[in-house]
Amino acid sequence: MTKERSEGATWHYQLMRHKTPHLGDDEGIYYAIHEYHEMKDGQAWTMDPVEVIGESVNDVIWSLKAMLHDIQRHGVEDYD
């Protein structure tokens, strides 16, 4: 569920693969959801993963559905 930002950039939720270098291979891999921004001068994602919070149960349900939709649409990216 991509949303339009007022400054002309768009964003979506993005599942990111994190690697903890000191653990090696598959042991140091975990996944987290970030906001992924498509800017006019490039692409970037939030440094910290997003939290699922809301002012109501419906807000939380909407966020979870949006996250699932975006993960299915955009797949997984490596967090560098």
FITORVEX-951614 format. One record per atom (N, C-alpha, C): atom name; x, y, z. Coordinates in steps of 0.02 Angstrom, whole numbers, plus 50000, padded with zeros to 5 digits. Layout:
N
dotor; u; v; w
CA; X; Y; Z
...
This chain:
80
dotor; u; v; w
N; 50041; 49942; 50000
CA; 50000; 50000; 50000
C; 50044; 50061; 50000
N; 50068; 50077; 49943
CA; 50112; 50135; 49936
C; 50073; 50198; 49948
N; 50103; 50245; 49982
CA; 50069; 50308; 49998
C; 50108; 50366; 49968
N; 50072; 50417; 49949
CA; 50104; 50477; 49921
C; 50123; 50524; 49978
N; 50183; 50548; 49978
CA; 50206; 50596; 50027
C; 50199; 50666; 49997
N; 50191; 50715; 50039
CA; 50180; 50784; 50016
C; 50240; 50811; 49977
N; 50301; 50789; 49993
CA; 50359; 50815; 49958
C; 50372; 50779; 49891
N; 50325; 50738; 49869
CA; 50331; 50706; 49804
C; 50364; 50638; 49805
N; 50385; 50615; 49864
CA; 50415; 50549; 49869
C; 50362; 50498; 49889
N; 50373; 50435; 49872
CA; 50328; 50382; 49893
C; 50365; 50334; 49938
N; 50328; 50295; 49977
CA; 50358; 50246; 50021
C; 50313; 50186; 50027
N; 50343; 50131; 50049
CA; 50305; 50071; 50064
C; 50342; 50034; 50120
N; 50307; 49987; 50151
CA; 50340; 49945; 50201
C; 50384; 49895; 50163
N; 50444; 49882; 50190
CA; 50492; 49838; 50157
C; 50521; 49789; 50208
N; 50516; 49725; 50193
CA; 50550; 49675; 50235
C; 50624; 49675; 50217
N; 50665; 49685; 50268
CA; 50737; 49690; 50258
C; 50773; 49633; 50293
N; 50823; 49605; 50258
CA; 50866; 49552; 50285
C; 50927; 49584; 50316
N; 50935; 49576; 50381
CA; 50992; 49603; 50418
C; 51042; 49547; 50429
N; 51106; 49564; 50425
CA; 51159; 49516; 50439
C; 51203; 49543; 50495
N; 51215; 49501; 50544
CA; 51260; 49518; 50599
C; 51327; 49487; 50581
N; 51375; 49528; 50558
CA; 51437; 49501; 50529
C; 51478; 49456; 50574
N; 51478; 49467; 50638
CA; 51522; 49427; 50682
C; 51496; 49356; 50693
N; 51435; 49340; 50673
CA; 51409; 49273; 50684
C; 51418; 49227; 50624
N; 51430; 49255; 50566
CA; 51442; 49214; 50506
C; 51379; 49185; 50475
N; 51383; 49165; 50414
CA; 51330; 49135; 50373
C; 51259; 49147; 50397
N; 51220; 49094; 50405
CA; 51149; 49100; 50420
C; 51135; 49115; 50494
N; 51183; 49106; 50537
CA; 51171; 49116; 50608
C; 51155; 49188; 50626
N; 51183; 49235; 50590
CA; 51174; 49305; 50607
C; 51123; 49341; 50565
N; 51075; 49305; 50535
CA; 51025; 49336; 50492
C; 50959; 49343; 50529
N; 50929; 49402; 50525
CA; 50861; 49412; 50550
C; 50825; 49460; 50503
N; 50760; 49463; 50508
CA; 50719; 49503; 50463
C; 50679; 49554; 50504
N; 50670; 49614; 50475
CA; 50631; 49666; 50508
C; 50598; 49709; 50454
N; 50543; 49740; 50472
CA; 50506; 49783; 50425
C; 50528; 49855; 50436
N; 50544; 49888; 50380
CA; 50564; 49959; 50380
C; 50518; 49996; 50332
N; 50520; 50062; 50336
CA; 50489; 50103; 50284
C; 50541; 50113; 50230
N; 50522; 50101; 50167
CA; 50568; 50108; 50111
C; 50545; 50168; 50070
N; 50588; 50217; 50064
CA; 50570; 50280; 50031
C; 50601; 50283; 49961
N; 50559; 50300; 49913
CA; 50582; 50311; 49845
C; 50583; 50386; 49833
N; 50643; 50415; 49835
CA; 50652; 50487; 49830
C; 50673; 50505; 49759
N; 50664; 50567; 49741
CA; 50684; 50590; 49675
C; 50760; 50581; 49663
N; 50799; 50587; 49717
CA; 50872; 50581; 49710
C; 50899; 50513; 49733
N; 50856; 50462; 49739
CA; 50879; 50396; 49758
C; 50829; 50361; 49802
N; 50851; 50306; 49833
CA; 50808; 50266; 49877
C; 50841; 50259; 49944
N; 50800; 50253; 49996
CA; 50826; 50245; 50064
C; 50774; 50211; 50107
N; 50795; 50183; 50163
CA; 50748; 50153; 50210
C; 50763; 50180; 50279
N; 50714; 50172; 50323
CA; 50724; 50196; 50391
C; 50779; 50156; 50426
N; 50817; 50189; 50468
CA; 50871; 50157; 50503
C; 50845; 50103; 50550
N; 50793; 50119; 50586
CA; 50764; 50071; 50634
C; 50701; 50039; 50605
N; 50689; 49977; 50621
CA; 50626; 49945; 50600
C; 50566; 49982; 50628
N; 50510; 49975; 50595
CA; 50448; 50007; 50618
C; 50415; 49965; 50672
N; 50375; 49998; 50714
CA; 50336; 49964; 50765
C; 50264; 49961; 50741
N; 50228; 49913; 50766
CA; 50156; 49908; 50751
C; 50119; 49937; 50811
N; 50098; 49999; 50802
CA; 50060; 50034; 50854
C; 50003; 50072; 50821
N; 49953; 50089; 50860
CA; 49897; 50127; 50834
C; 49855; 50155; 50889
N; 49812; 50201; 50870
CA; 49767; 50232; 50919
C; 49704; 50190; 50929
N; 49696; 50138; 50889
CA; 49638; 50093; 50896
C; 49657; 50024; 50869
N; 49614; 49976; 50884
CA; 49624; 49909; 50858
C; 49623; 49911; 50782
N; 49578; 49950; 50753
CA; 49574; 49955; 50679
C; 49638; 49984; 50649
N; 49670; 50032; 50684
CA; 49734; 50059; 50660
C; 49787; 50005; 50657
N; 49790; 49963; 50708
CA; 49840; 49909; 50710
C; 49825; 49858; 50656
N; 49762; 49840; 50647
CA; 49743; 49793; 50594
C; 49761; 49821; 50526
N; 49746; 49885; 50515
CA; 49763; 49916; 50450
C; 49838; 49913; 50438
N; 49878; 49929; 50489
CA; 49951; 49928; 50481
C; 49976; 49858; 50464
N; 49951; 49808; 50499
CA; 49973; 49740; 50486
C; 49954; 49718; 50415
N; 49894; 49734; 50393
CA; 49874; 49717; 50325
C; 49917; 49753; 50273
N; 49932; 49817; 50286
CA; 49974; 49855; 50240
C; 50044; 49825; 50237
N; 50071; 49804; 50294
CA; 50138; 49773; 50295
C; 50138; 49707; 50256
N; 50088; 49665; 50267
CA; 50084; 49602; 50230
C; 50078; 49614; 50155
N; 50036; 49661; 50136
CA; 50027; 49677; 50065
C; 50093; 49699; 50034
N; 50128; 49744; 50068
CA; 50191; 49770; 50040
C; 50246; 49717; 50038
N; 50248; 49673; 50088
CA; 50298; 49619; 50086
C; 50285; 49573; 50027
N; 50222; 49556; 50016
CA; 50206; 49513; 49958
C; 50221; 49548; 49892
N; 50212; 49612; 49889
CA; 50223; 49650; 49827
C; 50297; 49664; 49814
N; 50335; 49680; 49867
CA; 50404; 49704; 49858
C; 50458; 49655; 49879
N; 50439; 49600; 49912
CA; 50488; 49549; 49930
C; 50536; 49572; 49985
N; 50596; 49546; 49983
CA; 50647; 49558; 50035
C; 50706; 49594; 50004
N; 50733; 49643; 50039
CA; 50793; 49679; 50018
C; 50846; 49670; 50073
N; 50909; 49672; 50053
CA; 50964; 49670; 50102
C; 50972; 49738; 50134
N; 50979; 49739; 50200
CA; 50992; 49800; 50238
C; 51068; 49807; 50240
N; 51093; 49861; 50211
CA; 51165; 49872; 50211
C; 51184; 49929; 50256
